[in-house]
């Protein structure tokens, strides 16, 4: 069966939702239809849609900004519409940005991972729309690493941040529309309409959908990188490079002080399910260790159906700490008074404390089981797809 995106379902049969309304759109480079036309273009030229403003998440609406780079508001060269940045001076739409709108559309390709910032941006827009009294229409898209697996610890609300906006596990196994409905009903309460996909089954990975894969982040250029992301992103919380500035971000990780052959051999000896490692050398063109020769590993997923990224990365981090005790370090906070980045990514200080104490990580893995099972029961109430 052909899959129809929420964008396509809306344009085919639900445009009455915006009759006579002034529309805003939150979109990114991967906000395209099955023929590679962007939702900006599709909505802007549709006679039933009065599109008057655009909103951009991290990387910008056209994807021209690198990770962490502030994006300025501007005028879109292709449509002439104002583009309000939600990754610059503010991460949430201001009252001035929303003034004059009746409804805001959200059309973002999520990663299905708690610390991917599109989730926070979506929820912040929903909260701002509730405050402004305007409606939200979310055009749903597939969960790229399938919507059938959940993994990792639940976020401790005391550690909430832009890379962990609410109490979810690291990998939540839901589309962006499903998780928006869950969070909206429990916490936000905006006027939300989700336009579901047609023909998608939640066991499907993105490469099984027949849809074109368009990177929503310059550092997640492939489905392989996105598959590894729920685990390898934790390297961001350390002083190792997670491969940014290389040809394989989130598939490579390393540092100038790593022995690549020794590390890859040791990690392969762990027999982590669905993974193999090979030695690799790379020089990041930006980000950590810019311009320095890094040695490390190239991570290969040999069986994505048994690979458990969060569990695997705990063993990797413990190995790094044990083998390089004088070199390995946790990354310092991004700003004064903030929590260490690894705590924000993990959703608590449990990982850092466990590894610093050299306690077996299996105990940490077992500890998230009860809360994860409770989440799975809650999640079941909001699933839109078989």
Secondary structure, 3 states (H helix, E strand, C coil): CCCECHHHHHHHHCHHHHCCCEEEEEECCCCECCCCCEHHHHHHHCCCCEEEEEEECCCCCCCCCCCCCCCCCEECCCCCCEEEECCCCCCCCCHHHHCCCCEEEEECCCCCECCCHHHHHHHHHHHHHHHHCCEEEEECCCCCCCCCCCECCCCCHHHCECCECCCCCCECCCCHHHHHHHHHHHHHCCCEEEECCECCCCCCCHHHCCCCCCCCCCCCCCHHHHHHHHHHHHHHHECCECCCCCCCECCEEEECCCCHHHHHHHHHHCCCCCEEEEEEEEECCCCCCCCCEEEEEEEEECCCCCCCHHHHHHHHHHHHHHHCCCCCCECCCCCCCCCCHHHHHHCCCHHHHHHHCCCCHHHHHHHCHHHHHHHHHHHHCCCCCC
